[in-house]
C-alpha cells in the first residue's frame, strides 16, 4: 500500500455480463461502483488525489 491517507478496499465486485448473462447472479445496477468512486473523488482527500483504491478478490465475472 502507499502513503495515501485514505485507502479504500473493495472486493468481490464480480463485474460481468449483467442481466443478459444467464450465469451472472449479481446486482445488475452498473452505476453503483461508478457512483461510489465519484463520491470518493468529491471528498477533500479525493480532490487532493490522496485516496488509494485497492481492488481485491474477484473483480471480473
Beta strands, then each sheet from edge to edge (+ up, - down):
strand 1: 6-11
strand 2: 51-56
sheet 1: 1+ 2+
end
